[in-house]
Amino acid sequence: MEITHVGKRGIVFTFDDLSSPGYACPTNVYVVYTGKSFFICDTFLGPASMKSVKEYLEEKYGEKEYVVFNSHSHWDHHWGNSAFLKAKIIAHELCMEDMRENAEGILKKKAKFKRGKVVITYPNLLFKNNLNFDEEQIQIFHSPGHTLDSSSCYDSEDKVLFAGDNLEEPIPYINSNLEGLKEYIETLKYYSSLDIEVIIPGHGQVSDKSLLEANLHYLENLPNLVEPIDIEKHGKAFYIVHLGNLNKLAKIYAEEKNNKEAIKFFKLLLKINDQVKLYEEDSIKAINQRIKDLEK
């Protein structure tokens, strides 16, 4: 666990439990110490992960009230809720809906990743648009993007934004079709209107508005890339995510029976892969077969 202090009262706890030799995935838990409370943004993989966070905070600042915020319903952001059974646990109402429907099943599938005894612990304070803590100068607000239930936390005193998985390095992951991306773009434009000096993504390094600008540029220019394609300039990770996004878009359109759009994105994926050579032959054959099936 790596600890980074930001601003006057922010602490970022970064975990590498989900990283592998071929995939760097640092995960951040952000804490705002307001003097009387600890605001915990996301709780990672379980109570064992949160034990080290709590020990650090209480040793340095003493015992305080805990207020927990879940940025969205994905498992790697809320399994540690059970370390805070007496706390307010805040989430968007859509986050609660998705957790109710999927959390227990995902826990069984992903059990090898849990840290400590994970008991799915649901939010107990829900909101629809935003939730303001005026005295603490903290605003929690709905920010659909990475998922429909995604929300963010803005510390206006330190000018720090915790964006959850809405911002990623090098580019964001897509979970909806191009129509759904309009909301995502609007969220990032709203971020741009805030007075921000520090941005903390759910995964990756602590950054600034340059990360926001890069993510917004990518979304606004989907599905096209800056030409010519230069894997050394953009980095292999860029194309791994980009090809995954094109694949995701194609599959979503196929599910929606919009075969023309699905074929377009599958073909674009193959065209780019011809240059960057990231997909195995079996994957290429499977995509070509999918295109043939959609053309029937």
Secondary structure as GFF3:
##gff-version 3
##sequence-region A 1 296
A	DSSP	beta_strand	2	6	.	.	.	ID=ss1
A	DSSP	beta_strand	10	15	.	.	.	ID=ss2
A	DSSP	beta_strand	27	33	.	.	.	ID=ss3
A	DSSP	beta_strand	37	41	.	.	.	ID=ss4
A	DSSP	alpha_helix	47	61	.	.	.	ID=ss5
A	DSSP	beta_strand	65	69	.	.	.	ID=ss6
A	DSSP	three_ten_helix	75	77	.	.	.	ID=ss7
A	DSSP	three_ten_helix	79	83	.	.	.	ID=ss8
A	DSSP	beta_strand	88	92	.	.	.	ID=ss9
A	DSSP	alpha_helix	93	109	.	.	.	ID=ss10
A	DSSP	three_ten_helix	111	113	.	.	.	ID=ss11
A	DSSP	beta_strand	125	127	.	.	.	ID=ss12
A	DSSP	beta_strand	130	133	.	.	.	ID=ss13
A	DSSP	beta_strand	138	142	.	.	.	ID=ss14
A	DSSP	beta_strand	151	155	.	.	.	ID=ss15
A	DSSP	beta_strand	160	164	.	.	.	ID=ss16
A	DSSP	alpha_helix	178	193	.	.	.	ID=ss17
A	DSSP	beta_strand	198	201	.	.	.	ID=ss18
A	DSSP	alpha_helix	209	220	.	.	.	ID=ss19
A	DSSP	alpha_helix	231	234	.	.	.	ID=ss20
A	DSSP	alpha_helix	236	255	.	.	.	ID=ss21
A	DSSP	alpha_helix	259	276	.	.	.	ID=ss22
A	DSSP	alpha_helix	281	295	.	.	.	ID=ss23
###
